[in-house]
Amino acid sequence: MWFAGVGWVGTDLVVAVVDASGAPVSARRAYPVALLDDLVADLARWRGAAPGGLACVIDSTAGVLERVLVEADLAVHRVDPPHARARAPHHGCPAGGAPVEQLAALAVTSPAALQRLTALEGGLAGRDAEVEQAEAACVPLEDDLRAAGSLVVRGPAGSREVALTFDDGPHPEHTPALLRVLRRFDVHATFFCVGMQAQAHPHVVEQIAAAGHTIGHHTWSHAYLPDLDSLSLSYQLERTSATIENVTGTAPTLVRPPYGGRDPRVLRELAASGMTTVMWDVESPDWARPGADVIVRDVVTGCADGSVVLLHDGGGDRAQTVEAVPRILESLLGDGYRVAPLDRFVPSAGRTAAAPRPSR
Ligand SMILES: [Zn+2]
């Protein structure tokens, strides 16, 4: 079997391949994110050439790759700290995930450090207890942040309004398809964009903004933020904000941590960045491609007054989401909901109850 360390450095995706003894098969190659398909094709080619197949190894900062590789039917494993650590920007060197040579070598020397990722489990598979503990530790702080307007989980009860949010894009095909649906229904949504994707597809970011939707921040590489030190976290925040601002002229004010992953330190640093952290109360595992019927059912039965709905426009093939959204909108609008821009759910100084309501 061969092992491919797959990761990112700055604006590029990178890969290095070793054989079962750890000897290099392919030295590091870099791909701009826009050429993600080429990376996947190369991995499939190595899989075909390797005796016993190919295992891909990513780290917990490389969520931008995770679903795409899983959906390509590649064997994907995740390695976490302390075995693999992201690199903060240092002396002019760009930030990145753990070195891909190190990820590939770990598969040979420390196979127990590898967590297999499947099509049906989320990217944090195998870390449930740890994630739950980190989230539980956030509860007292979250009450304070909510009161201060730095954290939103849902809008006010009794408003008959819901907000739609789409994560992990922009995607060159699925995001424009969703924009057409939203325009047809004359509603606005929020797109939490991954910085690397925004950099690769700026014209899609422009389309989102031009259609009047809100662009939020979903980190640079779709990292599990509690695994990052403060310097790496700042890099993720600043680089993404700068990329979005370069395209739209406006820096994002809303941030959603990938996987909803947070601990008290992460929440404090997000709040200190001046952005409002946005969670959600309704979701469907559309990233696992359960079928449009399931996505429609999950969202429609889950919604209540003030709900914030999480779906995905990127990170893989989201055709099922694109198929589900018109049916979701028909149902919600038919039930008397208005689809509100998310910023109506963000308490801010000066907003009053008399603020005009959107038509839907
Ligand atoms: Zn995400």
Residues whose N, C-alpha, C, O or C-beta is under 5 A from the ligand:
A	BS01	ZN	D167 D168 P258 Y259
